[in-house]
Every structure is written in structure tokens, then in C-alpha cells.
Amino acid sequence: MTRKEFERITPEQAGICSEDIEWLLDQLESGITEPHGLMIMRHGKICAEGWWSPYAPGIRHGQQSHSKTYAATAIGIAYTEGLLKLDERLIDIFPEEAPENPSENLKLLTIHDVLCMGCGMDEMPEPTVNWLHDFLHTPVRHKPGTTYMYNSVGSSVLAAIIKKKTGLGLHEYLKPRLYDKIGILSDNHRWIKMPDGTEMGGGGLFSTTEDNLRLMKLYANGGVWDNERILAEDYVKRATSLQNESATEAIGNPEARDNFVGYGYQIWMCQPEGVYRADGAMGQFTIVVPDLDMLIAITENASGAHWAQAILDTMWAFLERIRKNPAAGENKTASDALKKRMSALSLPAPKYHPFSPYMEKVDGSSYQVEEGNFYLGCDGVEMIMGGTPLPPAVQSFTLHFTCDTLCISTDDGNETFDLWAAMDGSRRQNLIPGRLAGQVLASAWWEQENVLVIELRKIETCGKETLTFNFKEDQVTIEDEDTLAFKLEMPTIVAKRK
């Protein structure tokens, strides 16, 4: 791979006032979201970028449905290469998975319909090993292309189409045709997979903020990168323009106003005319603004549709500030201040409260789990969306304290694992074995004399898990909270001292 770094310039050189980017940072840090990374490009040059520590430029980040745009791009490349047609029927691509007597609507279902969320279904199958068979046996109640239903399993069908047409997995297919050409380090990507091994095109990718920006710059360029056409011009036009009305999204998601204005090919239309975006749950947005020749990529944890919409509303207000108040010239004082701020962005530090009289009572104690399932640092995205089996639950654990560290030693009946949590106001890095996104930064503190909190920041996801241990005599109850939209619901865990 030959990667060309983007030129870095001041906001004023891009026609943007540094004060307006300061305003945007103020909004992002106001409490409407937990920002992780931000990049702003104008006229093909980066004019602002920053990551909130402990997040960083090269750390993979869970993308959820932003993954869909990568899967659709693979379809676009295959279309450009002449390997498929957008009006091909799914029953012709997967005859062995289709019903013996397909319905009239299923007979009409094409790649185009899948790309624009026009499958005509009212439900999605569960992610089992037979998910593709189940998808093609799901009732197509409406003529394809005439209704809209957000269908993440359908997006994974796009990956299955690539595999059927080329014999290659989605990642393997994209590496030489997309990643290597536009400067994405493919070895740093991870994909959750469906139970049959197909990449979960509907929401399984872990990539970086800049990866996403590079992907959408390809669309902003009309499918061309360094004078090489990667995506056919007509495919890009279809992908980035209205292909299916999405107003019915308002029924179950009334706050998400930017979801009501239409859908392209795994790309959303936006309220400002001509603007479009790739979009993943909890605010993984890469926004293309053609009239300003501008892209904005953000990774974050904006939990819930309401808060994700608040971020988009903030972005639209930011664009209006740029339109109304373009920079008149260099402002070194303002640009230097912004650069300094963006180089020192940080999330709040963990609490520092390492002392409790109760610590001596539980130090070295072992506990047997008697009620509930204890999955330490488990990422629900893999299990809920990809159908990955749950790991063995922790059966027992032991607590060990030092002056600045907690070690919780767990045993699931087969294997033991030691998780280290900092109690000095910092975070300790752990790698949980067997997890796709296994990097965990852990901190611990005493919330009350008998209440211990362990915070697990799953740095490759959007999420933060908080375990609250409430000790009482020889028993401890554990409450588990997770900021991920896709999370395992775990009831209160009860353990007794051995």
C-alpha cells in the first residue's frame, strides 16, 4: 500500500474561522455526547483534527451501521468491474438458499432493492448459521422497492453476494481494490462475522476515524482516487442520491429527523439539501457537504437516537456558521489556540478514591457466583448482532488490592483471567482473550465505604461498562451498566464469600 498523507492547513486557510471550530468543540463537550475523534476536511485538506484521550488516531473504533457503507462500496466495485448487475435477482444469485417455490415478490428482489433498504420485508431473521437461507425465506410482504425497512441482515447479504461472485470474503476483496488504493491500513481492520463466517456487513466493522473519512472522500470525489476510477460514476450518483423514501422511520424513531429524508445505497440523505452521510449507531458519522467541498468525520458515543440527532443538529448549525461567516484571512492567535486545544483533548479522568476501611476485609477474598451470569468485559455487539456464542460466565473470582491497583482474578471453570484496574486515578490496559475488541482500560475506586466501582472502557468500541460491587458481610451484589446501545442485559449478580 502506498499511502499519501493529507495536507494539513489552518482552518482559516480553508475559509473557516477557528472560533467556529472552538464553538463546535464546546457543543461536543457540553454533555450531549461523549466525543472520541473528530476530523474536518475542506478542499481536500485537513483543517482540524483531534481525539479525546484515551482515544487516539490509530485505535480501531466500533462503527456499527457505518459498516454498511463499506459493504455497499464492495458491491459498487464489483459493479464497476462488471462482476454483477444491480438489477440481478437474489434468487438467481443464491438459488440453493431460495425457497423451492418463491413468492412473486421474492422473485422481484434485486441487489438494488437490498442496497436501498427496499427489500419489502417487515422483519429480519436472527443471526444463525443458516441466516442467508432464513433471509430468503422471510416473507417479502411488499413489492421490493416500494417500501422502506432498515434491514441490517440485508446489508450482510451484500457481503454474501461478494463472496458468491468472487470467492473472496468482504475484507479480502476490499484490500487490494479499496483499502490499498485510498490509504486504509487493512491489517488494522476487524470484522464481526456471521455464524457462517461471512463478514457482518450490517454492522460488524472496527475502523478508524480517518478510515471513514477516506472512504467517504472517495464518494465526494465521484468514485475517483489519484486519477484512478474505483467506483463507476453512475454507481456513486445512485449511492449518494435518493433511492428510497425513509419517512416511515418516524414511526418508531420520532426524534431522528435526519432519518426521514431518504436513503441512497447504504448512505443517508440529510436535512441540508445535497448533504449525505454514512451513519453508525451512537453517532459514527462521516458527513459529505458538496456545496462547501467539505467532509466531517466523527466517532463518539451519542447513546440513543435523540442524542445522535442532537449531534447532527449541531453539525448543521456549524455548517451555517461557516456559510454566514467565512474566514477573511489568517488569524494566527485563534488558529494556534485551536491547535493547542485539539492536541490536548481528553475525556474526564477516572475518580481517585483508593481507600476504604472495607478494603482489608475483602482483600484476598474469593467469591462464588450464585445468582446471575457474570461476563467480565463482554461486548454485546458480537453476540447480539453477529450471533457469536456467549463466553463462559465467571463462576468465581478473587480480589487483590495494592496501594494503587486492584486485581480481580476470575475463573469460568475452564480458564482463569486476571484483570488489573488502576486505583491511582489512571487506567490500566488489559487484553481479554478471545474477544474481537478485547482491549480494555480499567479503573477502580471506592464509591462508598462498602461500594467498589470498576470502570471498563472498551477502547475499541463506543462503550464503557461500569461494575458496582456492594459488599455486605459475606455477600456481594454486582450491578452491571453499559453505555453501548447493543448490550447484554445482565440482572443483578450475587456472589458469596467462599
C-alpha positions in Angstrom: 0.0 0.0 0.0 1.2 3.5 -0.9 -0.5 5.9 1.5 -0.4 9.6 0.8 -1.0 11.7 3.9 -3.4 14.6 3.6 -2.0 18.1 3.7 -2.7 19.9 7.0 -3.7 23.5 7.0 -5.2 26.0 9.4 -8.9 26.5 9.4 -8.6 30.0 8.1 -6.7 28.7 5.0 -9.8 26.5 4.4 -12.1 29.5 4.8 -13.3 28.5 8.3 -12.9 30.6 11.4 -11.0 28.8 14.2 -13.5 30.3 16.6 -16.3 28.4 14.8 -14.5 25.1 15.4 -14.0 26.1 19.0 -17.8 26.5 19.1 -18.2 23.0 17.7 -15.9 21.6 20.3 -17.8 23.4 23.1 -21.0 21.8 21.9 -19.5 18.3 21.7 -18.1 18.7 25.2 -21.4 20.1 26.6 -22.8 16.7 27.6 -24.9 15.8 24.5 -22.3 13.1 23.6 -19.0 11.6 24.6 -16.7 12.6 21.7 -13.9 10.3 20.8 -12.5 11.6 17.5 -13.1 14.4 15.0 -11.6 15.3 11.6 -12.6 18.2 9.4 -11.5 18.3 5.7 -12.1 21.1 3.3 -10.9 21.4 -0.3 -9.1 18.0 0.2 -7.0 19.2 3.1 -7.4 18.6 6.9 -8.0 21.8 8.7 -8.8 20.4 12.2 -8.4 17.0 13.9 -8.3 15.7 17.5 -9.0 12.7 19.7 -10.2 12.7 23.2 -7.7 10.7 25.3 -7.6 7.8 25.9 -8.9 7.5 22.3 -6.3 8.1 19.6 -6.0 8.4 15.8 -4.9 4.8 15.1 -7.2 3.0 17.6 -9.9 1.0 15.9 -13.4 2.1 16.8 -16.7 0.2 16.6 -18.6 1.5 13.6 -22.0 -0.3 13.8 -24.0 0.6 10.7 -21.3 2.8 9.2 -20.0 -0.7 8.2 -22.9 -0.8 5.7 -21.2 1.8 3.5 -18.1 -0.3 3.3 -20.2 -3.3 2.2 -22.0 -1.3 -0.4 -18.7 0.0 -1.7 -17.6 -3.6 -2.3 -20.8 -4.0 -4.3 -20.0 -0.8 -6.2 -16.5 -2.0 -7.0 -17.8 -5.4 -8.2 -20.4 -3.5 -10.4 -17.6 -1.3 -11.8 -15.6 -4.5 -12.5 -18.5 -5.9 -14.4 -19.0 -8.8 -12.0 -22.6 -8.1 -11.2 -25.6 -6.0 -12.2 -27.7 -4.0 -9.8 -30.9 -5.5 -11.2 -29.8 -9.1 -10.6 -32.3 -11.1 -8.6 -31.3 -12.6 -5.3 -32.9 -15.9 -6.1 -30.6 -16.2 -9.2 -27.5 -15.4 -7.1 -28.4 -17.8 -4.3 -30.7 -20.5 -5.9 -29.6 -23.1 -3.4 -30.7 -20.9 -0.5 -34.0 -19.7 -2.1 -37.4 -21.4 -1.5 -38.4 -24.1 -4.0 -41.5 -22.0 -4.8 -40.5 -18.4 -4.2 -43.2 -15.8 -3.8 -43.9 -13.3 -6.6 -42.4 -10.5 -4.5 -39.3 -12.5 -3.7 -38.8 -13.2 -7.4 -38.5 -9.4 -7.9 -36.0 -8.8 -5.1 -32.7 -7.4 -6.6 -29.3 -6.1 -5.4 -30.6 -2.6 -5.9 -33.5 -3.2 -3.5 -31.2 -4.5 -0.8 -28.8 -1.6 -1.2 -31.6 1.0 -0.7 -33.4 -0.8 2.2 -36.3 -1.7 -0.1 -36.4 -5.5 0.5 -40.1 -5.4 1.1 -39.8 -7.3 4.4 -41.4 -6.4 7.7 -38.8 -8.3 9.8 -35.3 -9.7 9.8 -34.1 -13.2 10.7 -31.9 -13.9 13.7 -28.2 -14.3 13.0 -27.9 -18.1 13.0 -25.6 -20.3 10.9 -28.5 -20.5 8.3 -29.1 -16.8 8.3 -28.9 -16.4 4.5 -31.4 -19.3 4.0 -33.6 -17.7 6.6 -33.3 -14.3 4.9 -34.5 -15.6 1.6 -37.4 -17.5 3.4 -38.5 -14.3 5.3 -41.9 -13.2 3.8 -41.5 -10.4 1.3 -44.8 -8.7 2.1 -44.4 -5.7 -0.2 -43.2 -5.3 -3.7 -39.5 -4.7 -3.5 -38.5 -1.0 -3.9 -42.0 0.3 -2.8 -41.5 0.4 0.9 -38.6 1.1 3.4 -37.4 -1.0 6.3 -34.0 -0.7 7.8 -32.6 -4.2 7.3 -29.2 -4.9 8.7 -29.3 -8.6 7.7 -29.9 -7.4 4.2 -26.7 -5.4 4.4 -24.8 -8.6 5.4 -26.3 -10.2 2.3 -24.2 -7.7 0.3 -21.1 -9.4 1.8 -22.5 -12.8 0.9 -23.0 -11.6 -2.7 -19.4 -10.5 -2.9 -18.3 -14.0 -1.6 -20.6 -15.8 -4.1 -19.5 -13.7 -7.0 -15.7 -13.6 -6.3 -15.0 -16.4 -3.9 -13.4 -13.8 -1.6 -14.6 -12.6 1.8 -15.5 -8.9 2.0 -12.3 -7.9 3.7 -10.1 -9.9 1.3 -11.9 -8.4 -1.7 -11.7 -4.8 -0.5 -8.0 -4.9 0.5 -6.4 -4.5 -3.0 -9.4 -2.8 -4.6 -10.2 -0.2 -2.0 -8.0 -0.1 1.2 -4.6 -0.2 -0.5 -5.7 2.4 -3.1 -7.1 5.0 -0.8 -4.7 4.6 2.1 -6.5 2.5 4.6 -4.4 0.1 6.7 -6.4 -3.1 6.2 -4.5 -5.0 8.9 -5.9 -2.6 11.4 -9.5 -3.5 10.5 -11.6 -6.1 12.3 -14.9 -7.6 11.3 -17.5 -9.3 13.4 -18.7 -12.3 11.4 -22.0 -14.0 11.0 -22.1 -17.6 12.3 -21.2 -19.0 8.8 -18.0 -16.8 8.6 -19.4 -14.1 6.4 -18.4 -10.6 7.4 -21.3 -8.8 9.1 -21.8 -6.1 6.5 -24.7 -4.8 8.5 -22.7 -3.5 11.5 -19.5 -5.5 12.2 -16.6 -3.3 11.3 -13.9 -1.7 13.6 -12.0 1.0 11.8 -10.5 4.4 12.5 -11.9 7.9 12.1 -9.6 8.7 9.2 -10.5 5.4 7.5 -14.1 6.6 7.4 -13.1 10.0 6.1 -11.0 8.4 3.3 -13.9 6.1 2.4 -16.4 9.0 2.0 -13.9 11.2 0.3 -13.9 8.6 -2.5 -17.6 9.3 -2.9 -17.1 13.0 -2.7 -14.5 12.6 -5.5 -17.2 10.9 -7.6 -15.5 7.5 -7.3 -12.0 8.6 -8.4 -8.8 8.5 -6.3 -5.5 9.7 -7.6 -6.9 9.8 -11.1 -7.9 6.1 -10.9 -11.6 5.3 -11.1 -12.5 2.9 -8.3 -16.3 3.3 -8.4 -18.4 3.8 -11.5 -19.7 7.3 -11.8 -23.3 6.2 -12.2 -23.0 4.0 -9.1 -21.7 6.9 -7.0 -24.6 9.1 -8.2 -27.1 6.4 -7.2 -25.4 5.7 -3.8 -25.4 9.4 -2.8 -28.9 10.4 -4.0 -32.4 9.5 -3.1 -33.2 5.8 -4.0 -35.9 5.1 -1.4 -38.1 7.3 0.8 -37.5 6.7 4.5 -40.2 8.8 6.1 -41.6 5.7 7.8 -38.6 5.8 10.1 -40.5 8.4 12.1 -43.0 5.8 13.3 -40.6 4.0 15.7 -37.8 6.7 15.9 -39.5 10.1 16.0 -36.5 12.0 17.3 -34.2 11.1 14.5 -35.4 13.7 12.0 -32.4 13.1 9.7 -33.6 9.6 9.1 -36.8 10.7 7.4 -35.4 12.4 4.4 -34.3 9.5 2.3 -31.8 6.7 1.6 -29.3 6.0 -1.1 -27.1 2.9 -1.3 -26.4 2.3 2.4 -25.9 6.1 2.7 -28.4 8.5 4.3 -29.6 11.7 2.8 -29.5 14.7 5.3 -31.7 17.7 6.1 -29.4 20.2 4.4 -30.0 19.9 0.7 -27.4 17.8 -1.1 -25.6 16.7 2.1 -25.3 12.9 2.7 -23.7 10.7 5.4 -22.5 7.3 6.4 -24.1 6.6 9.7 -23.5 4.1 12.6 -25.3 3.8 15.9 -24.2 6.0 18.7 -23.1 8.7 16.3 -20.4 7.3 14.0 -20.9 9.9 11.3 -19.0 10.8 8.1 -20.7 13.7 6.5 -20.2 14.9 3.0 -21.1 18.6 2.2 -20.7 19.0 -1.5 -21.6 22.7 -1.7 -18.8 23.6 0.8 -16.4 20.9 -0.6 -16.2 19.6 3.0 -16.2 16.4 5.0 -16.6 15.9 8.7 -15.9 12.5 10.4 -16.7 11.9 14.0 -16.5 8.8 16.2 -18.3 9.1 19.6 -20.9 7.6 22.0 -24.1 9.5 21.4 -26.3 6.9 23.0 -29.8 6.8 21.6 -31.5 8.3 18.6 -32.3 11.5 20.3 -28.7 12.3 21.2 -27.3 11.2 17.8 -29.8 13.6 16.2 -28.6 16.3 18.6 -25.1 15.8 17.1 -26.4 16.2 13.5 -28.3 19.3 14.5 -25.1 20.7 15.9 -23.3 19.9 12.7 -25.9 21.7 10.6 -25.6 24.7 12.9 -21.8 24.6 12.4 -22.2 24.5 8.6 -24.4 27.6 8.8 -21.8 29.4 10.8 -19.3 28.6 8.1 -21.6 29.8 5.3 -22.5 33.0 7.1 -19.1 33.9 8.4 -16.3 32.7 6.2 -12.8 33.4 7.3 -11.4 36.6 5.9 -7.8 35.7 6.3 -5.2 34.1 8.7 -5.8 34.5 12.4 -2.7 33.1 14.0 -3.8 33.7 17.5 -7.1 31.9 17.0 -5.6 29.0 15.0 -2.7 28.5 17.4 -5.2 28.4 20.3 -7.4 25.9 18.5 -4.4 23.7 17.6 -3.3 23.6 21.2 -6.8 22.7 22.4 -7.2 19.9 19.8 -3.8 18.4 20.7 -4.8 18.1 24.4 -8.4 16.8 24.2 -9.3 14.4 26.9 -12.3 12.7 28.5 -12.6 13.2 32.3 -10.1 11.2 34.3 -11.3 8.3 36.4 -12.2 9.0 40.0 -9.5 8.8 42.6 -10.7 7.3 45.9 -8.4 4.3 46.6 -9.0 4.0 50.3 -11.7 2.3 52.4 -11.7 0.5 55.7 -13.6 -2.3 53.9 -10.6 -3.0 51.6 -8.8 -5.0 54.3 -12.0 -7.1 54.8 -12.2 -8.2 51.2 -8.6 -8.2 50.2 -7.7 -11.8 49.2 -11.3 -13.0 49.5 -12.7 -15.4 46.9 -16.4 -15.3 45.9 -18.6 -17.9 44.3 -21.2 -16.6 41.9 -24.6 -18.0 43.0 -27.1 -15.8 41.1 -26.9 -14.2 37.6 -24.4 -14.5 34.9 -21.1 -12.6 35.2 -19.5 -11.8 31.9 -16.5 -9.6 32.6 -15.9 -7.0 29.9 -18.2 -8.8 27.4 -19.1 -6.9 24.2 -22.7 -7.4 23.4 -22.3 -6.3 19.7 -20.7 -9.6 18.7 -23.3 -11.7 20.5 -26.5 -9.7 19.6 -25.7 -8.7 16.0 -23.3 -11.4 14.9 -24.7 -14.4 16.7 -21.4 -15.1 18.4 -22.0 -17.6 21.3 -21.7 -16.1 24.8 -18.4 -16.8 26.5 -18.4 -19.0 29.6 -19.7 -17.0 32.6 -17.4 -16.3 35.5 -18.0 -18.9 38.3 -15.8 -17.4 40.9 -13.4 -14.5 41.5 -10.8 -13.2 43.9 -9.9 -9.6 44.8 -6.4 -8.5 45.4 -5.5 -4.9 46.4 -2.3 -3.0 46.4 -1.8 0.7 47.2 -2.6 1.7 43.6 -4.1 -1.4 41.9 -6.9 -3.9 42.1 -6.6 -7.3 40.5 -9.8 -9.3 40.0 -8.9 -12.9 39.3 -11.7 -14.8 37.5 -12.4 -18.4 36.9 -15.0 -19.6 34.4 -14.5 -23.3 35.2 -12.1 -23.8 32.2 -9.8 -20.8 32.3 -8.6 -18.1 34.7 -8.0 -14.5 33.8 -6.6 -11.6 35.8 -8.0 -8.1 35.1 -6.0 -5.2 36.5 -7.7 -1.9 37.4 -5.8 1.2 38.3 -6.8 2.9 41.6 -4.4 5.8 41.2 -6.8 7.9 39.1 -5.4 6.4 35.8 -6.3 3.4 33.7 -4.6 0.0 33.2 -4.6 -1.7 29.9 -5.9 -5.3 29.6 -6.4 -7.7 26.7 -9.3 -10.0 27.3 -8.6 -13.2 25.4 -10.9 -14.5 22.7 -12.6 -11.1 22.1 -12.6 -9.3 18.8 -12.4 -6.0 20.6 -10.5 -7.2 23.7 -8.6 -4.1 24.7 -10.0 -2.8 28.0 -8.7 0.1 30.0 -9.8 -0.5 33.7 -10.0 1.8 36.7 -11.4 1.3 40.2 -12.4 3.3 43.2 -14.4 3.2 46.4 -17.7 5.0 45.8 -18.7 4.4 49.5 -17.1 2.5 52.3 -18.6 -0.8 51.2 -19.2 0.0 47.5 -16.4 -0.6 45.0 -16.7 0.6 41.3 -14.8 -0.9 38.4 -15.0 1.0 35.2 -14.1 -0.8 32.0 -13.5 1.3 29.0 -13.7 -1.0 26.0 -11.4 1.3 23.9 -12.1 -0.3 20.5 -15.9 0.1 20.9 -18.1 3.0 21.8 -18.8 1.6 25.2 -18.0 1.9 28.8 -19.0 -0.7 31.3 -19.4 0.0 35.0 -19.5 -2.8 37.6 -20.7 -1.8 41.0 -19.8 -4.2 43.9 -21.9 -3.7 47.0 -20.3 -5.7 49.9 -22.3 -6.8 52.9 -20.8 -9.3 55.4 -20.1 -12.4 53.3 -22.1 -11.5 50.3 -21.5 -9.1 47.4 -24.0 -8.0 44.8 -22.8 -6.7 41.4 -24.7 -4.3 39.2 -23.6 -4.0 35.6 -24.3 -1.0 33.4 -23.0 -0.4 29.8 -23.3 2.6 27.6 -23.4 0.6 24.4 -26.7 0.6 22.5 -26.2 -3.1 21.8 -25.6 -4.7 25.2 -26.3 -7.8 27.1 -29.0 -7.4 29.7 -27.5 -8.9 32.9 -29.6 -9.0 36.1 -28.0 -8.3 39.4 -25.2 -10.8 40.2 -25.0 -12.3 43.7 -21.8 -13.9 45.0 -20.9 -15.3 48.4 -17.5 -15.5 50.0 -16.0 -19.0 49.9 
